[in-house]
Amino acid sequence: MKAYEIRQFGVDELVLADRDVPKPDTDEVLVRLYAASINYRDLMVVKGTYNPRMKFPTVPFSDGAGEVIEVGEGVTEWKPGDRVMPIVAQHWYDGSLTEAIRRTSLGSGPHWDGTLREYATFGAASLVRIPDHLSYEEAATLPCAAITAWHALVEAGRLKAGETVLTLGTGGVSVFAVQLAKMSGAKVISTSSSSDKIAKLRELGADEAINYRDVPEWDKAVMELTGGTGVDHVIEVGGAGTLPRSVRAVRFGGHIGMIGALSGAGSFDPVAVFMKNVRVSGIYIGSKRIFEEMNRAVEENKMRPVIDRVFPFAEARDALKYMESGSHFGKIVVRISE
């Protein structure tokens, strides 16, 4: 089988290697992977900024979707032909995240090779069913970005219909947050630096959209749009560079889901957090139980992920460069096989 390997850091250094098709152990399942999607984390892993001490060789990417080909003799819950997605943190079934569980995340090292390969074995308990209405390409976008948005809004945020959600930018998590918030009956205010992307956000259901290049003090614009109250929830993907404005934009007693650090370095004064009684939650993907709850909602509402572009397997490096450019709206997918 073919698999991409990180043997040294750098997008152009990715090696397309030949490997043996793995055999499933007693409690494992062999999956033929048809698609994988890219998260910003995956780009960081390949470039060496996520874990500079990561051991080689490692297969990158944490999201994937495929078909069960073979099951171990102890497996009863899956059969050949089943359509499945691996959970990202392979041992996080329910409950709280621990360091030991986080270390089982796909694409993080040789012991937890990722999904940029044609075949892979996974523990039977570490797979979930693909909603029937989704293609493999669509399903491959769910395990990291979608569950992160759901975790922030529904699990940690306890989102209610009628509340207001602020999303930042148009990457995978933010676009999923728009979809999931609207699906839950919430009002959405979104930001972007592109008028074209703002138009797409409105088409997706955003009630209000702010161009932060034209309106750099977007937190003030959010306060005006909410009558001076602030939003109930912020999906914070920028990090230190945007967090001060997010705190100013959230209402007293509101919730901020801390997810990313795309904006780079910055300074932050925490006084406003406790003066406004803001609840800040660090969000790391989610458990299998959270994933399955989200999938039920996705299936019930026939929600379809937003895919910006699908790259063939041979162009995986180009897909990563496209992610790096920041030009995408929603998810970038690599089709591994037909």
ABEGO torsion letter per residue (X at the ends): XBBBBBABBEAAABBBBBBBBBBBBAABBBBBBABBBBBAAAAAAAAGAABAABBOBBBBEABBBBBBABBBAABAABBBGBBBBBBABAABABEBBBAAAAAABBGAEAABBBABBABBBBBAAABBBBBAABBAAAAAAAAAAAAAAAAAAAAAAGBBBGBBBBBBEABAAAAAAAAAAAAAGBBBBBBBABAAAAAAAAAAGBABBBBAAABABAAAAAAAAAGGAEBABBBBAAEAAAAAAAAAABBBGBBBBBABAAAEBEBBBAAAAAAAGBBBBBBBEEBAAAAAAAAAAAAAAGBBBBBABBBBAAAAAAAAAAAAAGABBEBBBBBABX
